[in-house]
């Protein structure tokens, strides 16, 4: 690596690490002060509070890393421009790409690292921090009380085009109460409705009690007489673990889990919900590379900044560019979930537009 490359990389990397530490510190201080009254009221212990913020730290790192990249790039290259070092580099025959290649390589490596953190660490981190937050909200006394987990009003899409509505599901005992199952054909017409008072899972089989089955024709009219069984073994492929996994939010799943869930949803025929989850899946692949796009966008902006007040200009420009980027991304995601854009395009359109614009600015930089 050339001396010039080491010099630029050292400046950008040092500023990036400093920004990460400052942003994390400010977030923790602001969050603690804003919830200080509740923390004191619930008598939250220091150990529980520290555990919560330690587990939430990967989530914050993923969220603030693009802004830290932008600010460090703008300030580092703006300072080089302020001290006429960019002019010296350009006069020696170096292009903007050659000057900024170390920062670009850093952006690629950082994007890959954020991708790994976002897939492997963030889902578990979010899940544990949510549980700790519930413990803190319940208070120190209630933390000692272990209650059996019960899930109310559970609705999931299953295999064989089935939609499940369950009033009460207990993972501890593998039982559920108030069961309604709607089975659809390929055209999403309801062909069967199963209503049961209770269900229990044992030896890989579901046993339903007080079970009534209705069959429907293509027009939605009941055909044949409804069948009633006091006890009936149901051919349901989903296990209690499947019910638990499918109730998770997308942010609590890894990419592999989300892909598996989308496959199950697509088999059930839930097109709208499947489309939304596909947008979330493709966003998992594209969002980490915001760091690279932001660095490419920050380099030409830094070269155009005025030579005075580099620090203030960097902060102001970072806020403006960051605000515009997140609005553009939010609009693209909303269009994708609304069906106006294909899922893969909605997740990547903001990156494509800003990447194209940044490459245009770099190519036409003076």
N, C-alpha and C positions, 0 to 999 in steps of 0.2 A: 504494500500500500504506500502511495506517495505521501510525502510530508504534508502536502496541501490537503489531501483526502483525510489524513488523520486529524489535521487541524479543524477542518469543517465538521467531521464526525464528532470530535470531542466537544465542540461548541453545541451542536444540536442535541447530542445525547445527554450532556450535562444539564441543559435547560429542560429537556423532556423529563428526566428523573426528578429534577427540582419541582417542576409543575405537578407531577403526580403526587409527590409528598405534600405539597402545599394544598392541593385540591382535596386530598383525603383528609388532611388535618382540619381544613375549614369545614368540610362536610360533617365530620364527627363532632366538632365543637358546636356548630349551628344546630345539628340534630339533637344533641344532648340538651342544649339550652332551651330549645323549643319544646322539649318534652320533660323538662326538669321537674315541673310540678307533679306530673303523672308518675314519674320515676320515684320521687320522694313519697308520694301518696301510697303507691303499691309496694313500697319498701323493697325495691329491686336491689339485689346484691351486686357488688362490684364484679364478682366473678361471672355472673350471668350477663351483665352489661358488656364486659370485655369479650365474652364468647360471641355475643350477638354481632358486634362490630368486626371481630376477626373473621367470622363466617361471611359477613356481608362485604368484606373488602374486595374479593374477586369481582363481584357484581359492579361495584363502584369503579374498579380499574377498567373494566370493559367499557363502561359508559363514558368515563372522562378521558380515556386515552386519545380519541380523535382530537378533542379540544387541546390537550397537552401537545400533541403533534403539531397542530396548527400554530399555536402560540410560540412554541420553541423554534419552528421553521421561520416564522415571520420575524421573530426577534433576532435569531442568529444571522440570517441572510440580510435583514435590514441593517444590522450593525456592520456587517461587511460592506454594505452599500454606503452606509454613513461615513465609514473611514476610507472610502475610495479603493477598497481592496478588490471589489468586483470589477472596477474599471481596469485595474492592473491585470487581473486574470483574463479579462476579455481581450485586452490589448496584446496579451501573450499568445492569443490564438485559441483560447479555450471557449467552447460553446457553453450555453446555459446548462445543457444536459451533462457535460463533463464536469462542470462546477458542482452541480447538485447530485451527482450520481451516488455519492456515499450516503446522502440523506435518503435517496430513493431506495437504495439497498436496505437501509435501516427500516424504511417503511414496509418493504416486502417481508422482512424477517419479523417485524413487530406484528404485522397483519396475520402471519401464520401462527405466531404465538398466541395472539388474541383469539384466533379461530379455535386453537386447542383448549384454551382456558374456557371459552364460551361453551364448548361442547362437553368437556370432561369435568370441569370444576363448577361452573356457574349453576347448572341445574341442582346439584346436590347442595351447593352453598345456599341457594334460594330456599330450598326445602327445609334445611336445618334452621336457617335464620327466621323463617316464618314460624316454625314450631317454638323457637326461643322467644319470639315476639309475643306469641299467644301466652306463653308462661309469664312473661313480664306483665301483660295486660291482666292476667288473672290474679296476680299478686303473689307474694311469698308464701302465704298460708295455703293457697289453693294449689301451689306447685306440688305439695306433698300428697295431695289427694289424687289417686290414680283412678280415673273413670274409664269405663269401657267405651271405646269409640263406636259411635253409631252415626251412620250417614243417612240423612233424611232427603227425600225428594231427589233420588238418583235417576238420571236419564242418560242412557248410552246407546250407541249404534253398534249392533253386533253382526256376526256373520249370518249368511242366508237371508239377507235383507230384513233383518229383525230390528225393531226399535223397542227398547225396554224402558218401562216406567216403574220405579220401585219406591214405595212410600218410605220404607225403613229397611236399611241394610246393615247387618252387624258382621264385620270381618272376623271378630273374635270367635263367634259361634258358627260362622258360615250359614247364616239364616237371613231371610228377607221376608217382609210382610207387605201386603197390598201390592200385588204384582199384576201388571198389564203388559202383554207382549203383542205388538202389531207386526205381522209378517206381510211383506209386499212382494209383488212380482217385479219383472224387469222394467215395466212401465210405471212403477211406483203406485200401482193400484193395490189396495189392501185386499188380501185374500184370506187371512186368518187372524182371529183375535183370541188370545188366551187370557183369561182372568183367573187369578188364584189368590186365596186368602193368605197362604204362607208357603214358603219354599225352604228346603234345607239341603245342604251339599254334603255327601258322604260317599267315600269310595269311588270318586270320580263320576258320581251321578247326582243329578238334581231330582229330588222328590218334591212334588207339588201337592198341596192339600186343599180340598174344596175347590177343585179346578173345573172351569167351564170353558169349552172351546166353541167358537163361532166360525163358520165358513162363509165366504162372500163370493159373489160372482163378479164379472167385469164391471157391472154397474153399481157395485157397492151394496147389493141387496143380499140379505141372509139367505143362504140355501141350506137345505136339510135342517134337521132339528139340532139345536145345540147339545153337545154331549157333556155330561157331568160325571166327574169321578171324585170320590172321597180322597183317594190317594192315586197319584199317577207319576210314573217315572218319565221325565221329559228329556228328549234328545236335544239338549242345549250344549254346544261345544265350549261355551265360555265357562271358565272356572271363577271362583271368588277372586283369585289373583288378577284375572282379566278385568273384572269389574272395578277393582281397585286401581289398576294401571290406567284404565280408560277415563277415570274421573280426574286424572291429573291435568293441570294446565300445561299448555305447550312449553312455557318457559321452564317447567320442572322436568322436561324430557330431554334426553340426548338426541342427536340426529338419528341414530339407529332406532330408538324408541318411537320417535316422531314418524319416521318412515313406515314402521310397522303399524302404527295407529292409523296413518293415512290409508294404508292398504286395506285395513279392516273397514274403514269408513267407506272406501270406494266400493267394496263388496256389498256394503249395506245399501248403496244407492243414494246416500246423503250428499248430493252434489254441492249444495251451497256450503255446508260445513267442511266438506273435503277441500273445496277451493280455498277457504280461509286458512286451513291448516297447511295447504301447499304453499301459500304465500309466506306463512311463518317459517316453513322449512327452507325455502329458497333464501329467505332473509338471513337465516343462520349462516349460509354460505357467503353472502355478499356483504353483510354488515361489518365483519372484521376488516375488510379491505377498504373501509372508510379511512383508515389511518394512511394508507398509501395514496389514495385519491386526495386527501387533505394536504399531504406533503407536496404532491405535484402541483396542487392549486396554490399553496402558500409561497412557493419559490418565486414565480413571476410577480405575485402581488408584493412580495418583499422588495423586489428590484424596482418597483414603481413607487415605493413609499418615499415621502420627502425625507431629506437628510436630517431634519430636526425632530426631536421628541420621538425617537425610535421606539422606546418602551411603551409610551402612551398610544402611539399609532398602532403598534402590534396588538395591544389589548383591544382597542376599539375595532380594528379590522377583524380580529378573531371572533369577536361577538357578532359582528355583522355577517360574516361568511358562515359561521356556525348556525346562526339563526335561519339564514336563507336555506342552508343545506337541509336542516331538519324539517323545515316546512315542506320543501320539495319532496323529501323522502316520505313524509306523512301523507302527502297528497297522492303520491304514486301507490303507496300501500293501500290507501282507502279505495282508489280506483280498482286495484286488483281484487280486493275483497268484495267490492261491489259488482264485479264481473265485467267492468269496462276494459280491463287489460288482462292479458294472460298472467297467471301467477308468477312465472319466471321473469317476465318483462317488468311487472310492477315492482319486484324486489330488486331489480338491477337497473331500472331506468334512470334513477337519480345518479347512480354511480357512472353510468355510461355518459350522461349529459355533462356532468362536472369533469369527468376524465377527458372527454373530447375538448371541452373548453379550456382546461388546464394545459393540454398538449398544444392547443392553438396559441395560447398566450406564450408558452415557452418557445415555440417555433418562431414567433414574431417578436420576441423580446429584442430590444435594441442592443 
